[in-house]
Amino acid sequence: MLKGVADKYPVSHQLEDGATVTCSLMTAADLDALSKFLNRLTQTDLAYLQADITDPEIQKRWLKTAVVLCAYDPASLVGYASVTVSDDRHRGEIRVNISKGYRSRGLGRILIGEILNVSKLMSLKMLTARMLSDQHGARAAFERLGFARKELLQDYVDLPSVKCKDLLVMSSELG
């Protein structure tokens, strides 16, 4: 599944503000940094994830079932993008999470672009991404890279201390 992928990383990118991040394939050696990253996220950030990846056992399973790219600044992990492949091996679902201090700086677009490249190398034919409908920056980043709205699930995500939110599903066919 990762043939041709591993030799592409690590790779460095410059953000819109001039800062540099390095993207690499996540391994078990990154799990401590992942835990620290997840502990900095808000409950709202964590609420829409399908699995509780703050749990170390789930993190280990996640690494076996998904390809995960992590983005590091010089001090810490600041974001990740993952693709989980469906049972038919032709479709994948992308997940992206960015540290609050790195949002609106171009890191999401970079990670989405990188995970799209990984997905193409894996010969996937279609990708989906899910996000809260009010995550306008995330939606714009996916749209710029060819994703289109597929479905809107109303009142689908029950967040702590706020009303239910709509979940937007976007997709892209890979050519």
DOBATOR-471544 format. One record per atom (N, C-alpha, C, O, CB): x, y negated, z; atom name; residue in one letter. Coordinates in steps of 0.05 Angstrom, whole numbers, plus 5000, padded with zeros to 4 digits. Glycine has a CB too. Layout:
<pts>
> X  Y  Z  CA  A
...
</pts>
This chain:
<pts>
> 5016  5024  5000  N  M
> 5000  5000  5000  CA  M
> 5017  4975  5000  C  M
> 5009  4955  4988  O  M
> 4981  5000  5024  CB  M
> 5040  4975  5013  N  L
> 5057  4951  5015  CA  L
> 5080  4951  4994  C  L
> 5098  4935  4997  O  L
> 5068  4949  5042  CB  L
> 5079  4969  4975  N  K
> 5100  4970  4954  CA  K
> 5101  4943  4940  C  K
> 5081  4933  4930  O  K
> 5095  4993  4934  CB  K
> 5124  4931  4940  N  G
> 5128  4905  4927  CA  G
> 5121  4881  4944  C  G
> 5125  4858  4936  O  G
> 5112  4904  4902  CB  G
> 5111  4886  4968  N  V
> 5103  4864  4986  CA  V
> 5126  4857  5005  C  V
> 5132  4833  5008  O  V
> 5078  4871  5001  CB  V
> 5137  4876  5017  N  A
> 5157  4871  5038  CA  A
> 5181  4855  5029  C  A
> 5192  4839  5044  O  A
> 5166  4898  5050  CB  A
> 5189  4859  5004  N  D
> 5213  4845  4994  CA  D
> 5207  4815  4988  C  D
> 5225  4800  4981  O  D
> 5223  4858  4970  CB  D
> 5182  4806  4990  N  K
> 5175  4778  4985  CA  K
> 5178  4761  5010  C  K
> 5176  4736  5008  O  K
> 5146  4777  4975  CB  K
> 5182  4773  5033  N  Y
> 5182  4758  5059  CA  Y
> 5207  4764  5074  C  Y
> 5219  4786  5072  O  Y
> 5158  4765  5075  CB  Y
> 5216  4745  5090  N  P
> 5203  4719  5097  CA  P
> 5206  4698  5076  C  P
> 5225  4700  5059  O  P
> 5214  4709  5124  CB  P
> 5189  4678  5076  N  V
> 5189  4656  5058  CA  V
> 5182  4630  5073  C  V
> 5165  4631  5090  O  V
> 5170  4660  5034  CB  V
> 5196  4608  5067  N  S
> 5191  4583  5081  CA  S
> 5174  4565  5063  C  S
> 5176  4565  5039  O  S
> 5217  4569  5088  CB  S
> 5157  4548  5076  N  H
> 5140  4529  5063  CA  H
> 5142  4502  5077  C  H
> 5145  4501  5101  O  H
> 5111  4539  5061  CB  H
> 5139  4481  5061  N  Q
> 5138  4455  5073  CA  Q
> 5109  4446  5074  C  Q
> 5094  4448  5054  O  Q
> 5155  4434  5056  CB  Q
> 5100  4437  5098  N  L
> 5073  4427  5101  CA  L
> 5070  4399  5090  C  L
> 5090  4386  5082  O  L
> 5065  4427  5131  CB  L
> 5046  4389  5088  N  E
> 5040  4363  5077  CA  E
> 5055  4340  5092  C  E
> 5061  4320  5080  O  E
> 5011  4357  5077  CB  E
> 5061  4344  5117  N  D
> 5074  4323  5133  CA  D
> 5104  4327  5134  C  D
> 5118  4313  5149  O  D
> 5063  4323  5161  CB  D
> 5115  4346  5119  N  G
> 5144  4351  5118  CA  G
> 5154  4373  5136  C  G
> 5177  4382  5133  O  G
> 5157  4326  5124  CB  G
> 5138  4381  5156  N  A
> 5147  4403  5174  CA  A
> 5150  4429  5158  C  A
> 5137  4432  5137  O  A
> 5126  4406  5197  CB  A
> 5166  4447  5168  N  T
> 5171  4472  5154  CA  T
> 5161  4495  5172  C  T
> 5165  4496  5196  O  T
> 5201  4476  5148  CB  T
> 5148  4514  5159  N  V
> 5140  4539  5172  CA  V
> 5151  4562  5156  C  V
> 5156  4560  5131  O  V
> 5108  4541  5174  CB  V
> 5156  4585  5169  N  T
> 5165  4609  5156  CA  T
> 5144  4630  5158  C  T
> 5134  4636  5180  O  T
> 5192  4618  5169  CB  T
> 5136  4642  5136  N  C
> 5117  4663  5135  CA  C
> 5131  4690  5133  C  C
> 5149  4693  5117  O  C
> 5097  4659  5112  CB  C
> 5122  4709  5149  N  S
> 5134  4736  5148  CA  S
> 5112  4757  5153  C  S
> 5091  4751  5164  O  S
> 5157  4739  5169  CB  S
> 5118  4781  5145  N  L
> 5099  4803  5151  CA  L
> 5100  4809  5180  C  L
> 5122  4812  5192  O  L
> 5106  4828  5134  CB  L
> 5077  4812  5193  N  M
> 5076  4817  5221  CA  M
> 5083  4846  5227  C  M
> 5075  4864  5212  O  M
> 5049  4811  5233  CB  M
> 5100  4850  5247  N  T
> 5107  4877  5257  CA  T
> 5101  4878  5286  C  T
> 5092  4859  5298  O  T
> 5137  4883  5250  CB  T
> 5106  4901  5298  N  A
> 5102  4904  5327  CA  A
> 5119  4885  5343  C  A
> 5112  4877  5365  O  A
> 5108  4933  5336  CB  A
> 5141  4876  5332  N  A
> 5159  4857  5345  CA  A
> 5145  4830  5348  C  A
> 5154  4813  5364  O  A
> 5185  4854  5330  CB  A
> 5124  4824  5333  N  D
> 5111  4799  5334  CA  D
> 5087  4798  5353  C  D
> 5074  4777  5357  O  D
> 5101  4791  5306  CB  D
> 5081  4821  5366  N  L
> 5057  4822  5383  CA  L
> 5058  4804  5407  C  L
> 5037  4793  5415  O  L
> 5053  4851  5392  CB  L
> 5081  4800  5419  N  D
> 5083  4781  5441  CA  D
> 5077  4753  5432  C  D
> 5062  4738  5446  O  D
> 5112  4782  5454  CB  D
> 5088  4745  5410  N  A
> 5083  4718  5398  CA  A
> 5053  4715  5391  C  A
> 5042  4694  5395  O  A
> 5101  4713  5374  CB  A
> 5041  4737  5381  N  L
> 5013  4736  5374  CA  L
> 4996  4732  5399  C  L
> 4977  4716  5399  O  L
> 5004  4763  5360  CB  L
> 5003  4746  5421  N  S
> 4988  4743  5446  CA  S
> 4990  4714  5456  C  S
> 4970  4703  5465  O  S
> 4999  4762  5467  CB  S
> 5013  4702  5455  N  K
> 5016  4674  5463  CA  K
> 5000  4656  5445  C  K
> 4987  4637  5455  O  K
> 5046  4666  5463  CB  K
> 5000  4661  5419  N  F
> 4984  4645  5401  CA  F
> 4954  4647  5407  C  F
> 4940  4627  5409  O  F
> 4989  4654  5371  CB  F
> 4945  4671  5411  N  L
> 4916  4676  5417  CA  L
> 4908  4663  5443  C  L
> 4885  4653  5446  O  L
> 4910  4705  5417  CB  L
> 4926  4663  5463  N  N
> 4919  4650  5489  CA  N
> 4916  4620  5486  C  N
> 4904  4608  5504  O  N
> 4941  4657  5509  CB  N
> 4927  4608  5465  N  R
> 4924  4579  5461  CA  R
> 4898  4572  5446  C  R
> 4891  4549  5445  O  R
> 4948  4568  5446  CB  R
> 4885  4592  5435  N  L
> 4860  4586  5420  CA  L
> 4837  4582  5439  C  L
> 4837  4592  5462  O  L
> 4854  4610  5401  CB  L
> 4817  4568  5429  N  T
> 4793  4563  5445  CA  T
> 4774  4587  5444  C  T
> 4777  4604  5427  O  T
> 4778  4537  5436  CB  T
> 4755  4588  5462  N  Q
> 4735  4609  5461  CA  Q
> 4719  4608  5435  C  Q
> 4711  4629  5424  O  Q
> 4715  4606  5485  CB  Q
> 4714  4584  5425  N  T
> 4700  4581  5399  CA  T
> 4717  4593  5377  C  T
> 4706  4607  5359  O  T
> 4694  4552  5393  CB  T
> 4743  4588  5377  N  D
> 4760  4600  5356  CA  D
> 4759  4631  5357  C  D
> 4759  4644  5336  O  D
> 4790  4591  5360  CB  D
> 4758  4642  5381  N  L
> 4758  4671  5384  CA  L
> 4731  4684  5380  C  L
> 4729  4708  5374  O  L
> 4768  4678  5411  CB  L
> 4709  4668  5383  N  A
> 4682  4679  5384  CA  A
> 4674  4692  5357  C  A
> 4659  4712  5358  O  A
> 4663  4658  5391  CB  A
> 4683  4682  5335  N  Y
> 4673  4693  5309  CA  Y
> 4691  4716  5299  C  Y
> 4684  4728  5278  O  Y
> 4672  4672  5289  CB  Y
> 4712  4723  5313  N  L
> 4728  4746  5304  CA  L
> 4712  4772  5308  C  L
> 4697  4775  5327  O  L
> 4755  4747  5320  CB  L
> 4716  4791  5290  N  Q
> 4701  4816  5291  CA  Q
> 4710  4834  5314  C  Q
> 4694  4849  5325  O  Q
> 4703  4831  5265  CB  Q
> 4735  4831  5321  N  A
> 4746  4848  5343  CA  A
> 4761  4830  5362  C  A
> 4770  4808  5355  O  A
> 4765  4870  5331  CB  A
> 4763  4839  5386  N  D
> 4777  4824  5407  CA  D
> 4807  4829  5404  C  D
> 4819  4846  5418  O  D
> 4767  4831  5436  CB  D
> 4820  4814  5386  N  I
> 4849  4819  5382  CA  I
> 4866  4807  5404  C  I
> 4891  4807  5401  O  I
> 4857  4807  5355  CB  I
> 4854  4797  5425  N  T
> 4870  4789  5448  CA  T
> 4877  4814  5464  C  T
> 4896  4813  5481  O  T
> 4854  4770  5466  CB  T
> 4864  4837  5459  N  D
> 4869  4862  5472  CA  D
> 4894  4875  5459  C  D
> 4893  4880  5435  O  D
> 4845  4881  5471  CB  D
> 4915  4880  5474  N  P
> 4940  4892  5462  CA  P
> 4936  4918  5447  C  P
> 4949  4923  5427  O  P
> 4960  4896  5484  CB  P
> 4917  4935  5456  N  E
> 4912  4960  5442  CA  E
> 4899  4955  5415  C  E
> 4905  4968  5395  O  E
> 4894  4979  5459  CB  E
> 4881  4936  5414  N  I
> 4868  4929  5389  CA  I
> 4888  4916  5370  C  I
> 4887  4921  5346  O  I
> 4844  4910  5394  CB  I
> 4907  4900  5381  N  Q
> 4928  4888  5364  CA  Q
> 4944  4910  5350  C  Q
> 4950  4908  5327  O  Q
> 4946  4870  5381  CB  Q
> 4951  4931  5365  N  K
> 4967  4953  5354  CA  K
> 4951  4967  5331  C  K
> 4962  4974  5310  O  K
> 4975  4973  5376  CB  K
> 4925  4972  5336  N  R
> 4909  4984  5315  CA  R
> 4906  4966  5291  C  R
> 4906  4976  5268  O  R
> 4881  4991  5327  CB  R
> 4903  4940  5296  N  W
> 4900  4920  5275  CA  W
> 4924  4921  5256  C  W
> 4921  4920  5232  O  W
> 4897  4892  5287  CB  W
> 4948  4924  5267  N  L
> 4972  4925  5251  CA  L
> 4973  4950  5233  C  L
> 4986  4950  5212  O  L
> 4997  4924  5268  CB  L
> 4959  4971  5241  N  K
> 4958  4995  5225  CA  K
> 4936  4994  5203  C  K
> 4938  5009  5184  O  K
> 4952  5019  5243  CB  K
> 4917  4976  5206  N  T
> 4894  4975  5187  CA  T
> 4894  4950  5170  C  T
> 4877  4949  5152  O  T
> 4868  4978  5202  CB  T
> 4911  4931  5175  N  A
> 4911  4906  5160  CA  A
> 4940  4898  5154  C  A
> 4959  4906  5167  O  A
> 4897  4883  5176  CB  A
> 4942  4882  5133  N  V
> 4968  4869  5127  CA  V
> 4965  4841  5139  C  V
> 4947  4826  5132  O  V
> 4975  4869  5096  CB  V
> 4984  4834  5156  N  V
> 4982  4808  5170  CA  V
> 5007  4792  5164  C  V
> 5030  4801  5167  O  V
> 4979  4812  5200  CB  V
> 5003  4767  5155  N  L
> 5025  4748  5151  CA  L
> 5024  4729  5175  C  L
> 5003  4718  5181  O  L
> 5023  4733  5124  CB  L
> 5047  4724  5187  N  C
> 5047  4704  5209  CA  C
> 5064  4680  5200  C  C
> 5083  4683  5185  O  C
> 5058  4717  5235  CB  C
> 5056  4657  5210  N  A
> 5071  4632  5204  CA  A
> 5083  4622  5230  C  A
> 5070  4619  5250  O  A
> 5052  4611  5191  CB  A
> 5109  4617  5229  N  Y
> 5124  4607  5252  CA  Y
> 5135  4580  5246  C  Y
> 5145  4574  5224  O  Y
> 5146  4627  5259  CB  Y
> 5133  4562  5266  N  D
> 5149  4538  5265  CA  D
> 5174  4545  5280  C  D
> 5177  4568  5288  O  D
> 5134  4512  5278  CB  D
> 5193  4527  5284  N  P
> 5218  4535  5298  CA  P
> 5213  4546  5326  C  P
> 5230  4560  5337  O  P
> 5236  4512  5299  CB  P
> 5190  4539  5339  N  A
> 5186  4547  5367  CA  A
> 5167  4570  5371  C  A
> 5171  4585  5391  O  A
> 5177  4524  5382  CB  A
> 5147  4574  5354  N  S
> 5126  4594  5360  CA  S
> 5110  4601  5336  C  S
> 5112  4588  5315  O  S
> 5108  4583  5383  CB  S
> 5093  4621  5339  N  L
> 5074  4629  5319  CA  L
> 5052  4608  5319  C  L
> 5041  4601  5339  O  L
> 5062  4658  5324  CB  L
> 5046  4597  5295  N  V
> 5026  4575  5293  CA  V
> 5002  4583  5275  C  V
> 4984  4566  5272  O  V
> 5040  4551  5282  CB  V
> 5002  4607  5264  N  G
> 4979  4615  5248  CA  G
> 4984  4642  5236  C  G
> 5006  4652  5235  O  G
> 4973  4595  5226  CB  G
> 4962  4655  5227  N  Y
> 4965  4680  5213  CA  Y
> 4943  4683  5192  C  Y
> 4922  4669  5194  O  Y
> 4963  4704  5233  CB  Y
> 4947  4700  5173  N  A
> 4927  4708  5153  CA  A
> 4929  4738  5151  C  A
> 4951  4749  5151  O  A
> 4931  4693  5126  CB  A
> 4907  4751  5149  N  S
> 4907  4780  5146  CA  S
> 4888  4788  5124  C  S
> 4869  4774  5117  O  S
> 4899  4794  5173  CB  S
> 4893  4811  5113  N  V
> 4874  4824  5095  CA  V
> 4870  4853  5104  C  V
> 4890  4868  5108  O  V
> 4885  4823  5065  CB  V
> 4845  4860  5108  N  T
> 4838  4887  5115  CA  T
> 4825  4899  5090  C  T
> 4806  4888  5079  O  T
> 4818  4888  5140  CB  T
> 4835  4922  5082  N  V
> 4825  4935  5058  CA  V
> 4802  4953  5064  C  V
> 4801  4968  5084  O  V
> 4848  4951  5045  CB  V
> 4782  4952  5046  N  S
> 4758  4969  5049  CA  S
> 4765  4998  5043  C  S
> 4786  5005  5033  O  S
> 4735  4959  5031  CB  S
> 4746  5016  5050  N  D
> 4750  5044  5046  CA  D
> 4754  5051  5017  C  D
> 4768  5071  5011  O  D
> 4727  5060  5057  CB  D
> 4742  5036  4999  N  D
> 4745  5042  4970  CA  D
> 4772  5033  4959  C  D
> 4778  5038  4935  O  D
> 4722  5030  4955  CB  D
> 4788  5019  4975  N  R
> 4815  5009  4968  CA  R
> 4815  4988  4946  C  R
> 4836  4982  4935  O  R
> 4831  5033  4959  CB  R
> 4792  4977  4939  N  H
> 4790  4957  4918  CA  H
> 4782  4929  4928  C  H
> 4786  4909  4915  O  H
> 4771  4965  4896  CB  H
> 4771  4928  4952  N  R
> 4762  4903  4964  CA  R
> 4776  4898  4990  C  R
> 4785  4917  5004  O  R
> 4731  4904  4968  CB  R
> 4779  4873  4997  N  G
> 4792  4866  5022  CA  G
> 4778  4842  5035  C  G
> 4765  4826  5021  O  G
> 4821  4860  5018  CB  G
> 4781  4839  5061  N  E
> 4770  4816  5075  CA  E
> 4793  4801  5087  C  E
> 4811  4812  5101  O  E
> 4750  4825  5097  CB  E
> 4794  4775  5082  N  I
> 4814  4757  5092  CA  I
> 4805  4745  5118  C  I
> 4782  4737  5121  O  I
> 4821  4736  5071  CB  I
> 4824  4743  5137  N  R
> 4820  4728  5162  CA  R
> 4843  4708  5165  C  R
> 4866  4716  5160  O  R
> 4818  4747  5187  CB  R
> 4837  4684  5172  N  V
> 4858  4664  5176  CA  V
> 4852  4649  5203  C  V
> 4829  4643  5209  O  V
> 4859  4643  5152  CB  V
> 4873  4645  5218  N  N
> 4870  4630  5243  CA  N
> 4894  4612  5246  C  N
> 4917  4621  5243  O  N
> 4867  4649  5268  CB  N
> 4890  4586  5251  N  I
> 4911  4566  5252  CA  I
> 4910  4553  5280  C  I
> 4889  4546  5290  O  I
> 4908  4545  5229  CB  I
> 4933  4548  5291  N  S
> 4936  4534  5316  CA  S
> 4925  4506  5312  C  S
> 4928  4493  5291  O  S
> 4965  4533  5326  CB  S
> 4911  4495  5333  N  K
> 4898  4469  5331  CA  K
> 4917  4447  5321  C  K
> 4909  4431  5304  O  K
> 4886  4462  5357  CB  K
> 4941  4447  5330  N  G
> 4960  4427  5323  CA  G
> 4970  4429  5294  C  G
> 4983  4410  5284  O  G
> 4984  4428  5340  CB  G
> 4963  4451  5280  N  Y
> 4972  4454  5252  CA  Y
> 4949  4453  5232  C  Y
> 4953  4457  5208  O  Y
> 4986  4481  5249  CB  Y
> 4925  4448  5242  N  R
> 4902  4445  5224  CA  R
> 4903  4419  5209  C  R
> 4914  4399  5219  O  R
> 4875  4447  5240  CB  R
> 4893  4418  5185  N  S
> 4892  4395  5168  CA  S
> 4920  4385  5159  C  S
> 4925  4362  5154  O  S
> 4878  4372  5182  CB  S
> 4939  4404  5159  N  R
> 4967  4398  5150  CA  R
> 4975  4415  5126  C  R
> 4998  4413  5118  O  R
> 4986  4402  5174  CB  R
> 4957  4431  5116  N  G
> 4963  4448  5092  CA  G
> 4971  4476  5099  C  G
> 4975  4492  5080  O  G
> 4984  4435  5077  CB  G
> 4972  4483  5124  N  L
> 4981  4511  5131  CA  L
> 4959  4531  5123  C  L
> 4966  4553  5114  O  L
> 4986  4513  5161  CB  L
> 4934  4525  5127  N  G
> 4913  4543  5118  CA  G
> 4914  4550  5089  C  G
> 4913  4573  5081  O  G
> 4886  4532  5125  CB  G
> 4918  4529  5072  N  R
> 4920  4533  5043  CA  R
> 4944  4551  5037  C  R
> 4943  4568  5020  O  R
> 4922  4506  5029  CB  R
> 4966  4546  5051  N  I
> 4991  4562  5046  CA  I
> 4986  4591  5053  C  I
> 4992  4609  5038  O  I
> 5015  4550  5062  CB  I
> 4974  4596  5077  N  L
> 4970  4624  5085  CA  L
> 4950  4638  5068  C  L
> 4953  4661  5061  O  L
> 4960  4624  5114  CB  L
> 4929  4623  5059  N  I
> 4909  4636  5041  CA  I
> 4922  4643  5015  C  I
> 4918  4664  5004  O  I
> 4885  4617  5037  CB  I
> 4939  4625  5004  N  G
> 4953  4630  4979  CA  G
> 4971  4654  4982  C  G
> 4973  4671  4964  O  G
> 4968  4606  4971  CB  G
> 4986  4656  5004  N  E
> 5004  4678  5008  CA  E
> 4988  4705  5010  C  E
> 4997  4725  4998  O  E
> 5021  4674  5034  CB  E
> 4966  4705  5025  N  I
> 4952  4730  5029  CA  I
> 4937  4737  5003  C  I
> 4933  4761  4998  O  I
> 4931  4727  5052  CB  I
> 4931  4717  4986  N  L
> 4920  4723  4959  CA  L
> 4942  4738  4943  C  L
> 4936  4757  4929  O  L
> 4911  4697  4945  CB  L
> 4966  4728  4944  N  N
> 4988  4741  4929  CA  N
> 4993  4769  4939  C  N
> 4996  4787  4923  O  N
> 5014  4724  4932  CB  N
> 4992  4773  4965  N  V
> 4995  4800  4977  CA  V
> 4973  4818  4966  C  V
> 4977  4841  4959  O  V
> 4995  4799  5008  CB  V
> 4948  4808  4966  N  S
> 4925  4823  4957  CA  S
> 4928  4832  4928  C  S
> 4920  4854  4921  O  S
> 4899  4807  4961  CB  S
> 4938  4814  4912  N  K
> 4943  4820  4883  CA  K
> 4964  4842  4881  C  K
> 4961  4861  4865  O  K
> 4951  4795  4867  CB  K
> 4985  4840  4896  N  L
> 5006  4861  4896  CA  L
> 4995  4888  4905  C  L
> 5005  4909  4897  O  L
> 5030  4852  4913  CB  L
> 4975  4887  4922  N  M
> 4962  4911  4931  CA  M
> 4941  4922  4912  C  M
> 4928  4942  4917  O  M
> 4950  4907  4959  CB  M
> 4937  4908  4889  N  S
> 4918  4915  4868  CA  S
> 4889  4913  4878  C  S
> 4872  4928  4868  O  S
> 4924  4942  4858  CB  S
> 4883  4896  4896  N  L
> 4855  4892  4905  CA  L
> 4841  4877  4882  C  L
> 4852  4861  4868  O  L
> 4853  4876  4931  CB  L
> 4815  4882  4879  N  K
> 4799  4870  4858  CA  K
> 4781  4847  4868  C  K
> 4775  4829  4853  O  K
> 4782  4891  4845  CB  K
> 4774  4848  4894  N  M
> 4756  4828  4905  CA  M
> 4763  4822  4934  C  M
> 4769  4841  4949  O  M
> 4726  4836  4902  CB  M
> 4761  4797  4941  N  L
> 4766  4789  4969  CA  L
> 4742  4774  4980  C  L
> 4729  4759  4965  O  L
> 4791  4772  4971  CB  L
> 4736  4777  5005  N  T
> 4716  4761  5019  CA  T
> 4729  4747  5043  C  T
> 4750  4756  5053  O  T
> 4692  4779  5028  CB  T
> 4717  4726  5051  N  A
> 4726  4711  5074  CA  A
> 4701  4701  5088  C  A
> 4681  4693  5076  O  A
> 4745  4687  5067  CB  A
> 4701  4702  5115  N  R
> 4678  4693  5131  CA  R
> 4688  4671  5150  C  R
> 4709  4672  5161  O  R
> 4665  4716  5146  CB  R
> 4671  4650  5152  N  M
> 4677  4628  5170  CA  M
> 4651  4615  5179  C  M
> 4630  4619  5167  O  M
> 4695  4607  5156  CB  M
> 4653  4600  5201  N  L
> 4630  4585  5209  CA  L
> 4623  4564  5188  C  L
> 4641  4553  5176  O  L
> 4635  4571  5237  CB  L
> 4598  4559  5183  N  S
> 4590  4542  5161  CA  S
> 4599  4513  5165  C  S
> 4602  4498  5146  O  S
> 4560  4542  5158  CB  S
> 4605  4505  5190  N  D
> 4614  4478  5195  CA  D
> 4645  4475  5196  C  D
> 4655  4454  5203  O  D
> 4603  4468  5222  CB  D
> 4659  4496  5187  N  Q
> 4688  4494  5185  CA  Q
> 4694  4484  5157  C  Q
> 4703  4499  5139  O  Q
> 4701  4522  5190  CB  Q
> 4690  4458  5153  N  H
> 4692  4446  5126  CA  H
> 4721  4448  5115  C  H
> 4724  4452  5091  O  H
> 4684  4417  5128  CB  H
> 4741  4444  5131  N  G
> 4769  4446  5122  CA  G
> 4775  4474  5111  C  G
> 4788  4477  5091  O  G
> 4788  4439  5144  CB  G
> 4766  4495  5126  N  A
> 4771  4522  5117  CA  A
> 4757  4528  5091  C  A
> 4768  4540  5073  O  A
> 4762  4542  5139  CB  A
> 4732  4519  5090  N  R
> 4716  4523  5065  CA  R
> 4730  4510  5041  C  R
> 4732  4522  5020  O  R
> 4687  4512  5069  CB  R
> 4739  4485  5045  N  A
> 4752  4471  5023  CA  A
> 4778  4485  5015  C  A
> 4783  4487  4991  O  A
> 4759  4442  5032  CB  A
> 4793  4495  5034  N  A
> 4818  4509  5027  CA  A
> 4812  4534  5010  C  A
> 4825  4539  4990  O  A
> 4833  4517  5053  CB  A
> 4791  4549  5018  N  F
> 4784  4573  5003  CA  F
> 4773  4566  4975  C  F
> 4780  4579  4955  O  F
> 4763  4590  5018  CB  F
> 4757  4545  4974  N  E
> 4746  4536  4948  CA  E
> 4768  4528  4929  C  E
> 4767  4534  4905  O  E
> 4726  4513  4951  CB  E
> 4789  4513  4939  N  R
> 4811  4505  4921  CA  R
> 4826  4528  4910  C  R
> 4839  4526  4889  O  R
> 4830  4487  4937  CB  R
> 4824  4551  4923  N  L
> 4839  4575  4914  CA  L
> 4820  4595  4900  C  L
> 4827  4618  4897  O  L
> 4852  4589  4937  CB  L
> 4797  4585  4891  N  G
> 4779  4601  4874  CA  G
> 4757  4617  4888  C  G
> 4743  4632  4874  O  G
> 4795  4620  4860  CB  G
> 4753  4613  4913  N  F
> 4731  4627  4927  CA  F
> 4705  4612  4923  C  F
> 4706  4587  4921  O  F
> 4737  4630  4957  CB  F
> 4683  4626  4923  N  A
> 4657  4613  4920  CA  A
> 4638  4624  4941  C  A
> 4642  4646  4951  O  A
> 4645  4619  4891  CB  A
> 4618  4608  4948  N  R
> 4599  4616  4968  CA  R
> 4584  4641  4958  C  R
> 4574  4642  4936  O  R
> 4579  4593  4974  CB  R
> 4582  4660  4976  N  K
> 4568  4685  4969  CA  K
> 4542  4688  4985  C  K
> 4521  4695  4974  O  K
> 4586  4710  4975  CB  K
> 4543  4681  5011  N  E
> 4520  4684  5028  CA  E
> 4522  4667  5052  C  E
> 4544  4661  5062  O  E
> 4517  4714  5036  CB  E
> 4499  4658  5063  N  L
> 4499  4642  5087  CA  L
> 4481  4658  5107  C  L
> 4457  4661  5102  O  L
> 4488  4613  5083  CB  L
> 4492  4667  5129  N  L
> 4477  4682  5149  CA  L
> 4470  4662  5172  C  L
> 4487  4654  5187  O  L
> 4494  4706  5160  CB  L
> 4445  4655  5173  N  Q
> 4436  4635  5192  CA  Q
> 4435  4646  5221  C  Q
> 4426  4668  5225  O  Q
> 4409  4624  5184  CB  Q
> 4444  4629  5239  N  D
> 4444  4636  5268  CA  D
> 4458  4663  5273  C  D
> 4448  4678  5290  O  D
> 4416  4637  5279  CB  D
> 4479  4669  5259  N  Y
> 4492  4695  5260  CA  Y
> 4513  4697  5283  C  Y
> 4517  4719  5294  O  Y
> 4505  4700  5234  CB  Y
> 4526  4675  5289  N  V
> 4547  4675  5309  CA  V
> 4537  4661  5334  C  V
> 4530  4638  5334  O  V
> 4573  4662  5298  CB  V
> 4538  4676  5356  N  D
> 4529  4666  5382  CA  D
> 4554  4657  5398  C  D
> 4569  4674  5408  O  D
> 4513  4687  5398  CB  D
> 4558  4631  5399  N  L
> 4582  4620  5412  CA  L
> 4576  4613  5441  C  L
> 4553  4606  5448  O  L
> 4592  4596  5397  CB  L
> 4596  4615  5459  N  P
> 4591  4608  5486  CA  P
> 4584  4578  5489  C  P
> 4597  4561  5477  O  P
> 4616  4614  5503  CB  P
> 4564  4572  5504  N  S
> 4555  4546  5512  CA  S
> 4547  4527  5489  C  S
> 4545  4503  5492  O  S
> 4577  4532  5527  CB  S
> 4542  4539  5465  N  V
> 4530  4523  5443  CA  V
> 4509  4540  5429  C  V
> 4508  4565  5433  O  V
> 4552  4514  5423  CB  V
> 4493  4527  5414  N  K
> 4472  4542  5399  CA  K
> 4485  4560  5378  C  K
> 4509  4557  5371  O  K
> 4452  4523  5386  CB  K
> 4470  4579  5368  N  C
> 4480  4597  5348  CA  C
> 4489  4582  5323  C  C
> 4478  4561  5317  O  C
> 4459  4618  5340  CB  C
> 4509  4592  5310  N  K
> 4520  4579  5286  CA  K
> 4516  4597  5262  C  K
> 4513  4622  5264  O  K
> 4550  4572  5290  CB  K
> 4515  4584  5239  N  D
> 4513  4599  5214  CA  D
> 4540  4609  5205  C  D
> 4560  4596  5209  O  D
> 4500  4581  5192  CB  D
> 4540  4632  5192  N  L
> 4565  4644  5182  CA  L
> 4564  4643  5152  C  L
> 4545  4653  5139  O  L
> 4568  4674  5193  CB  L
> 4585  4632  5140  N  L
> 4588  4630  5111  CA  L
> 4606  4652  5101  C  L
> 4628  4657  5112  O  L
> 4599  4602  5103  CB  L
> 4597  4667  5081  N  V
> 4613  4688  5068  CA  V
> 4620  4677  5040  C  V
> 4603  4670  5024  O  V
> 4597  4715  5066  CB  V
> 4646  4677  5035  N  M
> 4656  4669  5009  CA  M
> 4671  4693  4996  C  M
> 4680  4711  5010  O  M
> 4675  4645  5011  CB  M
> 4673  4692  4969  N  S
> 4687  4714  4956  CA  S
> 4702  4704  4931  C  S
> 4696  4683  4921  O  S
> 4667  4737  4948  CB  S
> 4721  4721  4923  N  S
> 4736  4715  4899  CA  S
> 4744  4741  4885  C  S
> 4753  4760  4898  O  S
> 4762  4698  4906  CB  S
> 4740  4742  4859  N  E
> 4750  4765  4844  CA  E
> 4778  4759  4835  C  E
> 4784  4737  4826  O  E
> 4731  4771  4819  CB  E
> 4795  4779  4838  N  L
> 4823  4776  4831  CA  L
> 4827  4787  4803  C  L
> 4817  4808  4796  O  L
> 4841  4791  4851  CB  L
> 4842  4772  4787  N  G
> 4846  4781  4759  CA  G
> 4874  4790  4754  C  G
> 4880  4798  4731  O  G
> 4840  4759  4741  CB  G
</pts>
